[in-house]
Amino acid sequence: MAEKLKRKKAKIKELDRALKQSTKILPVIVGIFASLLGVISTYQEINKKNETQNIGTQIENLDDISKDLKNLQTFVESQKKKLISENEALENLKKEKENLKPIIEADKKILEAVFLEQEKRQRKEVWYERAFGFFIGILSSLVASLIFIWIGRKRKVKNEKDSE
């Protein structure tokens, strides 16, 4: 579940980045459009100065300008469609994030309850371990004492035999 959330967050960041990049494209488009308008006005000025140009050349120039404007319009439309689709995807991801938020919050509460229960068990186990260690310590002390008493008796018996 957490992995899905991470992937979705990554997608949101990706779409957000793409949206920011696409907003950078809009000034470029406007710049291209303004440049084309400048070219058109230059063409018009040249045409006014050179009224002696033949009509065929003027028609070709106008056709070229018309093609350029159509290409620019096609480019602008494709960029608009791209922005709209990216915006829709971003909105869908935001809605999905809002839908998943209660589930994530519930999962957090469950995890916290599990950790609290585990902590309680560990506290009990610590006391069991301490008590076990304490009794093992006492038992080992008793065994050591008995061994020393036994060794002491053996020595005493041996010393008595040697002195006889």
C-alpha positions in Angstrom: 0.0 0.0 0.0 2.9 2.4 0.9 4.6 1.5 -2.3 1.5 2.4 -4.3 1.4 5.7 -2.5 5.0 6.4 -3.2 4.4 5.6 -6.9 1.4 7.9 -7.0 3.4 10.7 -5.3 6.1 10.3 -7.9 3.5 10.5 -10.7 2.1 13.7 -9.1 5.6 15.2 -8.9 6.2 14.1 -12.5 3.0 15.7 -13.8 3.6 18.8 -11.7 7.1 19.1 -13.3 5.6 18.6 -16.8 3.0 21.2 -16.1 5.6 23.7 -15.1 7.6 22.9 -18.2 4.6 23.3 -20.4 3.9 26.7 -18.9 7.4 27.6 -20.0 6.4 26.7 -23.6 3.6 29.2 -23.7 5.9 32.3 -23.8 7.9 30.6 -26.5 4.7 30.1 -28.5 3.7 33.7 -28.0 7.3 34.7 -29.0 7.0 32.7 -32.2 3.6 34.2 -32.9 4.9 37.7 -32.4 7.9 37.0 -34.6 5.6 35.8 -37.3 3.5 39.0 -37.0 6.8 40.9 -37.3 7.6 39.0 -40.4 4.2 39.6 -41.8 4.4 43.3 -41.2 7.9 43.3 -42.8 6.5 41.5 -45.8 3.7 44.1 -46.0 6.2 47.0 -45.9 8.4 45.4 -48.5 5.3 44.9 -50.7 4.4 48.5 -50.3 7.9 49.6 -51.3 8.1 47.2 -54.2 4.7 47.7 -55.8 6.4 47.0 -59.0 6.9 43.4 -58.0 4.8 41.1 -60.0 1.6 39.7 -58.6 2.9 36.1 -58.9 5.7 36.7 -56.4 3.3 38.5 -54.0 0.9 35.6 -54.2 3.8 33.1 -53.4 4.8 35.2 -50.5 1.3 35.3 -49.1 1.0 31.6 -49.6 4.2 31.0 -47.6 2.9 33.3 -44.8 -0.4 31.4 -44.8 1.4 28.1 -44.5 3.6 29.4 -41.6 0.5 30.7 -39.8 -1.3 27.3 -40.3 1.8 25.5 -38.9 1.9 27.8 -36.0 -1.8 27.4 -35.3 -1.4 23.6 -35.4 1.5 23.8 -33.0 -0.5 26.0 -30.6 -3.5 23.6 -30.7 -1.3 20.6 -30.0 0.3 22.4 -27.1 -3.2 23.3 -25.8 -4.3 19.7 -26.0 -1.2 18.5 -24.2 -1.7 21.0 -21.4 -5.3 20.0 -21.0 -4.5 16.3 -20.9 -1.7 16.9 -18.4 -4.0 19.0 -16.3 -6.7 16.3 -16.3 -4.2 13.7 -15.3 -3.0 15.9 -12.4 -6.5 16.5 -11.3 -7.2 12.8 -11.4 -4.1 12.1 -9.3 -5.1 14.7 -6.8 -8.6 13.1 -6.5 -7.0 9.7 -6.0 -4.7 11.1 -3.4 -7.7 12.5 -1.5 -9.5 9.1 -1.8 -6.4 7.3 -0.4 -5.8 9.7 2.4 -8.3 8.1 4.9 -6.9 4.7 4.1 -3.4 5.8 4.9 -4.5 7.5 8.1 -6.3 4.3 9.2 -3.2 2.3 8.4 -1.1 4.6 10.5 -3.5 4.1 13.5 -3.3 0.3 13.1 0.5 0.4 12.9 0.7 2.5 16.0 -1.6 0.1 17.9 0.5 -2.8 16.8 3.7 -1.1 18.0 2.1 -0.2 21.3 1.1 -3.9 21.9 4.6 -5.1 20.9 6.1 -2.6 23.3 3.9 -3.9 26.2 4.9 -7.5 25.4 8.6 -6.5 25.4 8.2 -4.8 28.8 6.8 -8.1 30.2 9.5 -10.1 28.5 12.2 -7.9 30.1 11.0 -8.7 33.6 10.8 -12.4 32.8 14.4 -12.3 31.5 15.6 -10.4 34.6 13.9 -12.8 36.9 15.3 -15.8 35.0 18.8 -14.3 35.1 18.5 -13.6 38.8 17.5 -17.2 39.6 20.1 -18.6 37.3 22.7 -16.4 39.1 21.5 -17.8 42.5 21.5 -21.4 41.2 25.0 -21.0 39.7 26.2 -19.5 43.0 24.8 -22.5 44.9 26.4 -24.9 42.5 29.8 -23.1 42.8 29.5 -23.2 46.6 28.7 -26.9 46.6 31.7 -27.6 44.4 34.0 -25.6 46.7 32.6 -27.4 49.7 33.1 -30.8 48.0 36.7 -29.8 46.9 37.4 -28.6 50.5 36.2 -31.9 51.9 38.3 -33.9 49.4 41.4 -31.9 50.4 40.6 -32.4 54.1 40.2 -36.2 53.6 43.4 -36.3 51.6 45.3 -34.3 54.2 44.0 -36.6 56.9 45.1 -39.7 55.0 48.5 -38.2 54.3 49.1 -37.3 58.0 48.2 -40.8 59.2 
